[in-house]
Amino acid sequence: MPPALARALSRNARVKRAFEGLAPSRQKEILQYLYALKTQESLERNVKKVIRYIERILRK
């Protein structure tokens, strides 16, 4: 797991539980996408998007 995502998940236990509750294939897809990013800036930006995505799932 990219350290930026690990930090973001550690700040919000609810989001972390939701991420861990995703299907393993979905988790893998997210992690592969984040690992493919080339710059730290794009990684940070996309980690925020992942967190927002998980928060939207929690609202449903």
C-alpha positions in Angstrom: 0.0 0.0 0.0 1.4 3.4 -0.9 2.4 5.3 2.3 0.2 8.2 1.4 -2.9 6.0 1.3 -1.9 4.3 4.5 -1.5 7.7 6.2 -4.9 8.9 4.9 -6.6 5.7 6.1 -5.0 5.8 9.5 -6.5 9.3 10.0 -10.0 8.0 9.6 -10.9 4.6 11.1 -14.3 4.5 9.5 -12.9 5.0 6.0 -10.2 2.4 6.7 -12.8 -0.2 7.7 -14.8 0.6 4.5 -11.7 0.2 2.4 -10.9 -3.1 4.0 -14.6 -4.1 3.4 -14.2 -3.6 -0.4 -13.9 -6.6 -2.5 -10.3 -7.7 -2.8 -10.4 -7.1 -6.5 -11.6 -3.5 -6.0 -8.8 -2.9 -3.4 -6.3 -4.3 -5.8 -7.6 -2.1 -8.7 -7.2 1.0 -6.5 -3.7 0.1 -5.3 -2.5 -0.7 -8.8 -3.8 2.6 -10.0 -2.0 4.5 -7.2 1.2 2.6 -7.7 1.2 3.5 -11.4 1.3 7.2 -10.7 4.6 8.8 -11.4 4.7 12.0 -9.3 4.1 12.5 -5.6 1.7 15.3 -6.4 -0.5 13.1 -8.5 -0.4 10.4 -5.8 -1.5 12.8 -3.1 -4.2 14.2 -5.3 -5.5 10.7 -6.2 -5.4 9.5 -2.6 -7.8 12.3 -1.8 -10.0 11.1 -4.6 -10.0 7.6 -3.3 -10.9 8.8 0.2 -13.8 10.8 -1.2 -14.9 7.8 -3.2 -15.0 5.6 -0.1 -16.8 8.3 1.9 -19.5 8.4 -0.9 -19.9 4.7 -0.5 -20.4 5.1 3.2 -23.2 7.7 2.7 -25.3 5.2 0.6 
